[in-house]
Amino acid sequence: MKMLIKLCLISILVLFAIVSIVYTTYGPNKVIVSNGEYEYDISKKENITASAKQLFVGRVIEQLETETDDGGPYTPYKVIVENNLKGELGTNQEVIVEQRIGYDKSQKAIIKMEEEDSFLTQDSSYVFATSNITNHDRYRIIVPVKGNVKIKDKKEKHPNELILKEFKEALKKNNEKRKDEI
């Protein structure tokens, strides 16, 4: 009887060890937030619209494979331009937009710049504030969360006009400020 109890205890300990190893190897991913620092107050749309080379409303068509550069992982998306607010993009033009968020295999973690940031969702529309990627036909979101503001979920029929109006007003203020400086 004592031998049976010992055998059961040993079996339970071995099983626990195996489950622990499997869980840590294949378990849920970590999320690492790098908390970026910015040259300007990113809570003000005027600053975002002034810094953006391209400002446009776009609908996410497809999420592509995560890529990595010196800044860490980023996720590219195919996006259709629905309304260009600043820059030279055309309506219905397909572009690649890069978001500084992605899965890092070596750390087994999702790396992102801000806690509130999340992956873009397919068939949703966003106001994108981007910079141009040199030597690429791509556009990178200039700041997380505030540089990719969702204005229409895939389930909604109409975009959030209030958010769009706020970006247009910020852009107008920047243009007026530039005229006054000239």
C-alpha positions as CSV (number, residue, x, y, z in Angstrom):
1,M,0.0,0.0,0.0
2,K,2.8,2.4,0.9
3,M,4.5,1.6,-2.4
4,L,1.3,2.4,-4.3
5,I,1.0,5.8,-2.5
6,K,4.7,6.6,-3.3
7,L,4.1,5.6,-6.9
8,C,1.1,7.9,-7.2
9,L,2.9,10.8,-5.6
10,I,5.9,10.4,-7.9
11,S,3.5,10.1,-10.9
12,I,1.7,13.3,-9.9
13,L,5.0,15.2,-9.4
14,V,6.3,14.0,-12.9
15,L,3.0,15.0,-14.5
16,F,3.1,18.4,-12.8
17,A,6.6,19.0,-14.0
18,I,5.6,18.0,-17.6
19,V,2.6,20.3,-17.6
20,S,4.7,23.2,-16.2
21,I,7.3,22.8,-19.0
22,V,4.7,22.6,-21.7
23,Y,2.8,25.6,-20.2
24,T,6.0,27.8,-20.1
25,T,7.0,26.7,-23.6
26,Y,3.7,27.1,-25.3
27,G,1.7,29.2,-22.8
28,P,0.3,32.6,-23.3
29,N,2.4,35.4,-24.7
30,K,3.8,38.3,-22.7
31,V,3.1,41.9,-23.7
32,I,6.1,44.3,-23.4
33,V,5.3,48.0,-23.5
34,S,8.3,50.1,-24.4
35,N,6.7,53.5,-23.4
36,G,7.9,55.7,-26.2
37,E,9.1,59.3,-25.7
38,Y,8.0,62.0,-28.1
39,E,9.2,65.4,-29.2
40,Y,5.8,66.9,-28.8
41,D,2.5,66.4,-26.9
42,I,0.9,63.6,-28.8
43,S,-2.5,64.2,-27.1
44,K,-2.9,67.3,-29.3
45,K,-4.3,66.6,-32.8
46,E,-2.6,69.8,-34.1
47,N,0.8,68.3,-33.3
48,I,0.0,65.0,-34.9
49,T,-1.4,66.6,-38.1
50,A,1.6,69.0,-38.3
51,S,4.1,66.1,-38.0
52,A,2.4,63.8,-40.4
53,K,3.6,63.7,-44.0
54,Q,0.4,61.9,-44.9
55,L,-3.0,62.2,-43.2
56,F,-5.8,60.0,-44.5
57,V,-8.7,57.8,-43.8
58,G,-8.1,54.3,-44.8
59,R,-9.8,50.9,-44.5
60,V,-7.6,47.9,-43.4
61,I,-7.8,45.1,-46.0
62,E,-5.3,42.7,-44.7
63,Q,-2.7,42.2,-41.9
64,L,0.6,41.0,-43.3
65,E,3.4,39.1,-41.6
66,T,5.2,40.9,-38.7
67,E,8.6,42.3,-39.8
68,T,11.6,43.5,-37.7
69,D,14.1,46.4,-38.1
70,D,16.4,48.2,-35.7
71,G,13.4,49.6,-33.9
72,G,11.9,46.2,-33.2
73,P,8.9,44.4,-34.6
74,Y,6.2,46.1,-36.7
75,T,3.2,44.9,-38.5
76,P,2.4,46.0,-42.1
77,Y,-1.2,46.2,-43.3
78,K,-2.7,46.6,-46.8
79,V,-4.9,49.6,-46.6
80,I,-7.3,51.3,-49.1
81,V,-7.2,55.1,-49.0
82,E,-10.8,56.3,-48.6
83,N,-10.2,60.0,-48.1
84,N,-6.9,61.9,-48.3
85,L,-6.6,64.8,-45.9
86,K,-2.9,65.8,-46.3
87,G,-0.3,64.5,-48.7
88,E,-0.4,63.0,-52.2
89,L,-2.3,59.8,-51.8
90,G,-5.2,59.1,-54.1
91,T,-8.7,57.8,-53.2
92,N,-9.0,54.1,-53.7
93,Q,-5.2,53.8,-53.7
94,E,-3.8,50.6,-52.0
95,V,-0.9,51.4,-49.7
96,I,1.1,49.5,-47.0
97,V,0.8,51.1,-43.6
98,E,3.3,50.0,-40.9
99,Q,2.3,49.9,-37.2
100,R,5.0,49.7,-34.5
101,I,3.5,46.7,-32.8
102,G,4.3,43.0,-33.4
103,Y,5.3,39.6,-32.1
104,D,9.0,39.1,-31.2
105,K,9.8,35.4,-31.4
106,S,13.0,35.7,-29.4
107,Q,11.2,37.2,-26.5
108,K,8.0,35.3,-27.0
109,A,6.1,38.6,-26.5
110,I,4.1,41.2,-28.3
111,I,6.1,44.4,-28.3
112,K,4.2,47.7,-28.5
113,M,4.9,51.4,-27.7
114,E,1.9,52.3,-25.6
115,E,-0.3,50.2,-23.3
116,E,-3.5,51.3,-25.1
117,D,-2.2,50.3,-28.5
118,S,-3.6,47.2,-30.3
119,F,-3.4,45.6,-33.7
120,L,-5.5,47.2,-36.4
121,T,-8.6,45.3,-37.3
122,Q,-9.5,44.1,-40.8
123,D,-12.4,46.0,-42.5
124,S,-12.2,48.8,-40.0
125,S,-11.4,52.4,-41.1
126,Y,-8.9,54.7,-39.3
127,V,-7.5,58.2,-39.6
128,F,-3.8,57.5,-40.2
129,A,-1.1,60.0,-39.5
130,T,2.0,58.6,-41.2
131,S,5.5,59.4,-42.4
132,N,7.0,58.1,-45.6
133,I,9.5,55.2,-45.4
134,T,12.6,56.1,-47.4
135,N,13.2,53.7,-50.4
136,H,9.9,51.9,-49.8
137,D,6.4,52.5,-51.0
138,R,5.2,52.3,-47.4
139,Y,3.9,54.6,-44.7
140,R,4.6,54.3,-41.0
141,I,2.2,55.5,-38.3
142,I,4.0,58.3,-36.5
143,V,2.6,57.7,-33.0
144,P,0.7,54.8,-31.6
145,V,-3.0,55.1,-30.7
146,K,-3.2,58.8,-31.7
147,G,-1.8,58.2,-35.1
148,N,-4.2,55.5,-36.0
149,V,-7.7,56.4,-34.7
150,K,-10.5,54.1,-35.5
151,I,-13.5,55.9,-37.0
152,K,-15.5,53.0,-38.3
153,D,-15.7,49.4,-37.2
154,K,-16.5,46.7,-39.7
155,K,-20.0,46.4,-38.2
156,E,-20.8,50.1,-38.6
157,K,-22.2,51.7,-41.7
158,H,-20.9,55.2,-41.2
159,P,-17.7,56.7,-39.9
160,N,-17.5,58.7,-36.7
161,E,-17.8,62.1,-38.1
162,L,-16.9,63.8,-34.9
163,I,-13.4,62.3,-34.8
164,L,-12.9,63.1,-38.5
165,K,-14.0,66.7,-37.9
166,E,-11.5,67.1,-35.1
167,F,-8.6,66.0,-37.4
168,K,-9.9,68.3,-40.2
169,E,-10.1,71.3,-37.7
170,A,-6.6,70.6,-36.4
171,L,-5.3,70.5,-40.0
172,K,-7.1,73.8,-40.7
173,K,-5.5,75.4,-37.6
174,N,-2.1,74.3,-38.8
175,N,-2.7,75.7,-42.3
176,E,-3.8,79.0,-40.8
177,K,-0.8,79.1,-38.5
178,R,1.5,78.6,-41.5
179,K,-0.2,81.4,-43.4
180,D,0.3,83.8,-40.5
181,E,4.0,82.9,-40.3
182,I,4.5,83.7,-44.0
